[in-house]
Amino acid sequence: MNNYILSKKLFRNELSTFYSFLIGFIVALFVGSLILLIQDKNPIDVFSLMLKLSVGSINSLSNSLNKAIPLILAGLGISIINSVRLWNIGAEGQIFMGALALNFFYINSSIQNSTLYIFLLLTASFIGGSICILIPALTKVLFGVNEIITTLLTNYIVFGLTIYLINGVWKDPASLNFPAAAYVNESVYLPIIVGKLSSGFLICIIFTLLAFYIKDKSVFGYEMRIAGGSELTAIYAGISAKQKAFLAMLIGGGFAGLAGGIELLSQTHRVSTGISQGFGYTAIIVAAITGMRPLGIFLVGCLFGALTIGGSVIQTIGVSSYIAEIIQATTLFGALVAQFFFSYEIKKKVENG
């Protein structure tokens, strides 16, 4: 009797993740082109305009990279947590919580040295992100509660807290009844590097290298991989799987919280519902496409930042901005399917009798 079985490949091409992303992106462009043709739009003209308006000048490139910062930082946080085989669906809430923690520290402190003040404010945002994921981390390591559910539900709690604050005690009297907190002082704005590019991008580069070191070069990263791979192996090696999971979740949440802090000090300059425009959810796509690799997250995050900017400006020619989101989602779908075929193969099994 002949049977076919699905078998995981013993050896996998080191560039398979890159090839998977490339295949997914090509599929996404094809799907996007079909949608544009249905709308009587020329795909070449639309994509050319998106490219020009997202990277065609210093200012447009700056806007794209600024948009990439929260995607990259949140994606890095997700990848660190995934090192112990856990998922963080709460990066969106952690971004908001980072901004809330920063604003709380700002309105309750006053430091003359602006450089030191900015550093402390961003530190507060990192801590805020860690606090946001604290309860999901504790319930996971103590009671084994599914972290996907708890991190997702935390998003709604933090978003509700944000709405409460910007409509209540933090509401700016000068906002003409618009729900938003007061602006922070210009002295704590993040400096501009070139064009409109925030120095937050330099912080993003530093944390990308830090995440790469933590995951791939440090003893802690090695222990996280052991803990995530097998609890029995971790016990044999004298590694506390629960401790590594807990610390990984706090660090990952902190990365996303930092994204919220940078967004506040460089883009919105105050707490509002516009602190994040779905960055935390898009970051999941960015991290998944790249196989949770920090350097890949940085590059794909920059690409998705450009897609977001390009998608928002093509509305001027009557094309929906959702085309960018379709490309992002289809890229993920195509990449995941391609990764499956790179990782598994169908073998023929022969059974006698």
Helices and strands as residue ranges (DSSP letters): E 2-8, H 16-38, H 43-55, H 58-82, H 91-107, H 114-132, H 134-143, H 147-166, G 173-175, G 186-188, E 192-194, E 197-198, H 200-212, I 213-217, H 219-229, H 231-236, H 241-263, I 264-268, H 279-289, H 294-313, G 314-317, H 322-343, E 344-350
